[in-house]
Amino acid sequence: MLGRPNSDFGRGFYTTTIKRQARHWAWARYYDPQFRRQPGVRPVVLRFSVPRHTLAGLTCICFGIGAYNNKDFWSLVQHCRQSNPKANPPVINDHAGPVYDGACHWYDIACGPVAAFWKQRSAMHDADQISFHTTKAASILTALINSGNKKKYDVTSV
């Protein structure tokens, strides 16, 4: 999977349920100096409408809050933020923090709050993220794009 290796939940395709946040992310990427802007190309927001039953067969981890004492959330964020791209992904084990099973398994989807200052265990207010980490998960979004159905997938200029 492509993407920045040092993101909250590791490499993946990140989405949000908040349009304002999606617009901000699009503009932030557009102006990021590590990406070459092409003349006439503007950032966009992609909207996906994914039926719940489509996600049922995926392995997901979801965090409701990014409270300071949410050890599972912050240990996963710390692992993903500090690891190199080839590091073994963690498997969360009942409030014990990340453990490593040696088989290099990863969640198809991870969702939860957005870390503002992860070293201080501070989450952004009124922000969320849903990240797709495996080919199996990404193929759901690809199928929506390929469907051409504007009710399931749409592009909006920002």
N, C-alpha and C positions, 0 to 999 in steps of 0.2 A: 504494500500500500504506500502511496506517495503522501507527501505532506511533511510539515516540519516535525522533526523527531522530538523536540522539547516542548510539546504542547501539553495541556492539562491531562489529557487521556492518551497521549502518544500520537504517532502518525495516523492520519485519517482524514476524512472529508467531514468538516464541521458545519453544522447547521444550527439554527435557533428557531424558536417559536415566536420571537419578537422582531417584527419588521424593522423597527428603529435600529435595533442592534445589527440586523443583517445589512442594512444600509451603511452603518458605520464600518462594519468589517469590510464591505466591498470597497469603500473609499480608502480605508487604511491600507488594504492590499494594493490598490491602484497607485497610491503615492509612495509605497515602500520602495526605497532605492535599490533593493536587490532584484526587483523585477523591471524589465525594460518595457516602458510604455510605447505602444505603437500609435502613430497619428490616427485620429478618428475613432479609436477604440475607447469606449467608456465602460465603467463598471456597471454590473447588473445585479439584481437580486433574483435568485431562482426560488420559486415556490413549488414545493412538492406536497401532494396530498396522498399520504400512504395509508391504506386501510389497515386497521389493527391486525386483522387475521394474517396479513402478509408478513408482519413482523413476528408472529407467534412462533415460528420455527427457528428464530435466531437466539443466540446466547447474548443476553443483555445484562448490563449492570446499571442501576439507576440510584442516584443519590438525591434525596429530597431537599436537603439543606447543606450548606457549607459552614456549619457552626464550628467554632474553634475546636471543640472537643470531639468532632466527628473523625475519629482516628482512621477509619477505613478510607474515607474520601481523601484526607490530607496525605496519608501514606501512599495512595495511588498517584496523586498529583506529584508528590515529591519524587517517587520512582520515575515517573514519565518525564518530569522536568530535568532530572539529573542524569538520566541514562543515555548511553550512546545508542545510535539507531539499531545496533545488532544485539542489544541486551535482551535477555529473556524477559518476556512480559510477565507481570505478576498475576497470581490467581488469588482473589480475596477469600479468606478463610474465617468466617464467623467472628468478626470484630478483632481478629488477631493481627490484622495488617497483611501486607503482601507476603505470600509464600511462593516458592518456585517449584513447579512440578517437574521440571526438566524436559517436558515435551513441547515447550514453547507454544502453548495455547494462548489465545487472545479472545477477548469479547468481540462479537460481531458489532455490537452497538454499546456505547457508553453515554449516559446522560446525567446531567446535574448542573450545579451552579458553575459559574466562571470564576476562577481564582483571580483576584485582583493583585494581591501580594501574597504569593503562596508560602514564602518563608515565614511570614507573620500569621499564616492561616486566616487570611482575610478574603472573603468572597465578594464579588461585585453585587451591589444591590440591584434588583429588578433585571437580572440577566440570566440566561440559561444557555446550555449547549447540548446538542445531540450529535454524537460523532459516529461515523460509519468506518469500521476498521478492517473489514475483511472483503475479499472479492464477493463472497456470498451476500453481504450487506449492500455493497456498492451496486451489485447487479440489480437490486430492487429499484434504485434511483435511475439507473441506466434504462431499465425497462419502461419506467414512466416517461423518460425523455423520448425514447423511441416510439412510444404509443402515439405521440402527437395530440393526445387528449388534453386540451387546455384546462379542463377541470381537475386534472391530476398533476399537471406540470405547466408552469408558465414562467416567462422571463419578463422582468420589468427593469427598465433603465432607471438608474438612481441619479 
